[in-house]
Amino acid sequence: MAIKVLVVDNHGILRQGIQALIEKHGDMEVIGQADNGLTAVELALELQPDVVLMDITMPKLNGIEATRRIKNELPDVKVLALSVHAKREFVMDMIMAGASGYMLKECVFDDLVYAIKVIVQGQSYLSPQIASIVMESITKDNVFGIVESDSNILTPRENQILQLLTEGNSAKQIASQLDLSVKTIEATRRQIMEKTEVDNLAALTKYAIREGLTTV
């Protein structure tokens, strides 16, 4: 049976390119595309792919949180991060979220196909540069996965609300999307500002960009 792949990236031309290349392989098929993390979670639950190719920096919900949600609901689904980010925190956060592999977008397509087949078999795949980062983290931190990242000071819910705030959503809009009260959103925003030690939206936006929760 063909390997079912869900492609998640906020750049349409990249999603279309990956789909065109994958579909040249008779043993693989793209069953869906998503341009943000929330849609990725919804489609994963609906379509039950074998592999999710996951970007990291996306609107509405970043790839790390999307991966965590997918793995919580569908532990057998494999997630392969495909990103421009080689920052240690991104790599380790994705692995801790449940990703089976991590590749940079500069990789050649044959390597991507190989990685998909490897993780479907229950193994892990890291491109050489990413493997070096992981090994350095293991050595430096002593315990695998314990990485000092500013984003760790926020809960997953706080990260999500921060991302939505910095994308220009009002407290009322966020409350509607997350089925929470406006009062709860406002309280969470104050908590985020206290934890990050910033006191205005511009500074929060700069923080979110730095942590890969949103883009400019």
Secondary structure, 3 states (H helix, E strand, C coil): CCEEEEEECCCHHHHHHHHHHHCCCCCEEEEEEECCHHHHHHHHHHHCCCEEEECCCCCCCCHHHHHHHHHHHCCCCEEEEEECCCCHHHHHHHHHHCCCEEEECCCCHHHHHHHHHHHHCCCCEECHHHHHHHHHHHHHHCCCCCCCCHHHHCCHHHHHHHHHHHCCCCHHHHHHHHCCCHHHHHHHHHHHHHHHCCCCHHHHHHHHHHCCCCCC
